[in-house]
Amino acid sequence: MLTVSVIQRGKYGGRLIKTLGTITPFTIKTAEVPEIFPDFIEDASQIVDELEKHDIFNCDLLITYSLHPDITSAIVDLAARSGVKAIIIPAAAFRCDVTHDRRIAKKYNVDLRIEDVCCSIEPGESDVINEFTAYIGKPELDITTENGLIKNVKVLRCAPCGSTLYGAEEIIGLKEKEAPSAIGLAIQHYPCRAVRGTKDGIHTSARIHKEAVEKALDC
């Protein structure tokens, strides 16, 4: 069974931890970095040393919401050297040094996922990511209908923030043809941390959930 470590920063990471505890059998470890940082950090070793005290790098999968290129790179370095098999960096590539982090991941054979929207995570070649995405990642639904109405929605794979569980409840009782758009709207009303005010971010999350309903209904 997987051991998943989550590094929080302020409000970021809390919903994932709740979702992991609700729907997965994984062992979960958590630690936090300070919410406020300067734009440039020359030496992040003290911050990473504090994380190490929580045994956060003794895991199969590390998900870091550090959201700062200097800190994230230091975390990736130590995680890779500590034997972590997979790392997920949410909340957009501009929050990390993509070139550096991918180079380190390649050197230590780590499956590194840098995700703008975490509800787009799909299975791949890594056993660790595949076990994780058996529960968490790109939404997958099993929908039962009766007389053209949505009778029941079973969440087979949930978005990390838990929005899929919320959206599934919101479409029960609706007409089949209304359900795809309705879940997309519900996801945008859910307090998702995806970026707002652009054509991507929260709109991508809404589209992914809409497509999950369409697939389940075979639209």
C-alpha positions in Angstrom: 0.0 0.0 0.0 1.2 3.5 -0.9 2.6 6.0 1.5 1.8 9.5 0.3 3.4 12.6 1.7 1.8 16.0 1.2 3.6 19.3 1.8 1.1 22.1 2.5 1.5 25.8 2.2 -1.3 27.9 3.8 -4.7 26.9 2.3 -3.0 24.7 -0.4 -3.0 21.0 0.1 -5.7 20.7 2.8 -8.4 19.5 0.5 -6.2 16.8 -1.0 -5.3 15.5 2.4 -9.1 15.3 3.3 -9.8 13.5 0.0 -7.0 11.0 0.5 -8.3 10.3 4.0 -11.8 9.9 2.8 -11.6 7.6 -0.2 -8.1 5.9 -0.2 -6.5 3.3 1.9 -3.1 5.0 1.7 -0.8 5.9 4.6 -0.7 9.7 4.6 2.1 12.0 6.0 1.8 15.7 6.1 4.1 18.7 6.8 3.8 22.4 6.2 6.1 25.2 4.9 5.5 28.8 5.9 2.8 30.6 4.0 4.9 33.8 3.3 8.3 33.7 1.5 10.4 36.3 -0.3 10.4 36.0 -4.1 14.0 34.7 -4.1 15.5 32.3 -1.6 19.2 31.7 -2.0 19.4 28.8 0.5 16.3 26.7 1.1 18.2 24.1 3.2 16.8 25.3 6.5 13.2 25.0 5.2 13.8 21.5 3.8 15.6 20.4 7.0 12.5 21.3 9.0 10.4 19.2 6.6 12.8 16.3 7.0 12.1 16.2 10.8 8.6 15.1 9.9 9.9 12.0 8.0 8.1 13.5 5.0 10.6 12.1 2.5 10.2 8.5 3.6 7.3 7.7 1.2 6.4 6.4 -2.2 4.8 9.5 -3.6 5.4 13.1 -2.6 3.0 15.9 -3.5 4.3 19.4 -2.8 2.3 22.5 -2.6 5.4 24.6 -1.8 4.5 26.9 -4.7 8.0 28.5 -4.8 10.7 27.6 -7.4 13.6 27.7 -5.0 11.9 25.7 -2.2 10.3 23.2 -4.7 13.7 22.5 -6.3 15.3 21.8 -2.9 12.4 19.5 -2.0 12.7 17.6 -5.3 16.4 17.2 -4.8 16.1 15.7 -1.4 13.1 13.6 -2.2 14.8 12.1 -5.2 18.0 11.3 -3.2 15.8 9.8 -0.5 14.3 7.3 -2.8 10.9 8.8 -3.4 9.5 7.0 -6.5 7.1 9.7 -7.8 6.6 13.4 -7.2 3.6 15.6 -8.2 4.0 19.4 -8.3 0.5 21.0 -8.6 -0.5 24.5 -9.4 1.3 25.4 -12.6 4.8 25.1 -14.0 5.7 28.7 -13.1 5.7 27.7 -9.5 8.8 25.5 -10.1 12.0 25.3 -12.0 10.8 22.8 -14.7 14.2 22.3 -16.3 16.0 21.6 -13.0 13.3 19.4 -11.5 13.0 17.3 -14.6 16.8 16.8 -14.8 16.9 15.7 -11.2 13.9 13.3 -11.7 15.6 11.8 -14.8 18.9 11.3 -12.9 17.2 9.4 -10.0 14.5 7.7 -12.1 11.6 9.5 -10.4 8.2 9.8 -12.1 7.7 13.6 -12.0 4.3 15.1 -12.8 4.1 18.9 -13.1 0.4 19.7 -13.3 -1.4 22.9 -14.0 -4.7 21.2 -13.1 -4.4 18.1 -10.9 -7.7 16.6 -12.0 -5.9 15.9 -15.3 -3.5 13.3 -13.7 -3.9 9.9 -15.5 -2.2 6.5 -15.1 1.2 6.1 -16.8 4.2 3.9 -16.7 4.9 4.2 -13.0 3.4 1.7 -10.6 3.2 4.3 -7.9 1.2 6.8 -10.1 -1.0 3.9 -11.3 -1.8 2.9 -7.8 -2.5 6.6 -6.9 -4.7 7.1 -9.9 -6.8 4.1 -9.0 -8.5 6.5 -6.6 -7.3 10.1 -7.3 -6.8 12.0 -10.6 -8.7 12.5 -13.8 -12.4 12.0 -12.8 -14.1 8.7 -13.8 -17.7 8.1 -13.0 -20.3 5.2 -13.1 -23.7 6.7 -13.7 -27.1 4.9 -13.3 -30.1 6.4 -15.0 -33.8 5.7 -14.8 -36.5 7.1 -17.1 -34.0 9.6 -18.5 -32.9 10.9 -15.1 -29.7 10.6 -13.2 -30.5 8.1 -10.4 -27.0 7.4 -8.9 -23.4 8.5 -9.5 -20.5 6.4 -8.3 -17.1 8.2 -8.2 -14.5 5.7 -9.5 -11.7 8.3 -9.6 -11.9 11.6 -7.8 -10.2 14.9 -8.4 -7.6 15.6 -5.7 -9.6 18.5 -4.2 -12.7 16.4 -3.8 -14.7 18.4 -6.3 -15.9 15.3 -8.1 -17.7 14.0 -5.0 -19.5 17.4 -4.8 -20.3 17.5 -8.5 -21.6 13.9 -8.5 -24.2 14.8 -5.8 -25.2 18.0 -7.7 -26.4 16.1 -10.8 -28.5 13.4 -9.2 -32.1 13.9 -10.3 -31.2 15.9 -13.4 -32.1 14.9 -17.0 -29.3 13.0 -18.8 -28.9 15.8 -21.3 -28.5 18.4 -18.6 -26.0 16.5 -16.5 -22.7 17.2 -18.4 -23.1 21.0 -18.4 -24.5 21.0 -14.8 -21.5 19.2 -13.4 -19.2 21.7 -15.2 -21.0 24.6 -13.6 -21.0 22.9 -10.2 -17.2 22.4 -10.3 -16.8 26.1 -11.0 -18.9 26.9 -7.9 -16.9 24.5 -5.8 -14.1 26.3 -4.0 -11.4 24.7 -6.2 -7.9 26.1 -6.0 -7.4 26.0 -9.8 -6.5 29.4 -11.4 -9.5 31.6 -12.2 -9.8 34.5 -14.7 -8.0 32.7 -17.6 -9.2 30.3 -20.3 -7.4 27.4 -18.5 -7.4 26.6 -14.7 -10.9 26.3 -13.3 -12.4 26.1 -16.8 -10.2 23.1 -17.6 -11.4 21.4 -14.4 -15.0 22.0 -15.5 -14.4 20.7 -19.0 -12.7 17.5 -17.6 -15.7 16.8 -15.3 -18.2 17.5 -18.2 -16.3 15.0 -20.3 -16.4 12.4 -17.5 -20.2 12.6 -17.4 -20.5 12.4 -21.1 -18.2 9.3 -21.2 -20.2 7.7 -18.4 -23.5 8.4 -20.2 -21.9 7.4 -23.5 -23.0 10.7 -25.0 
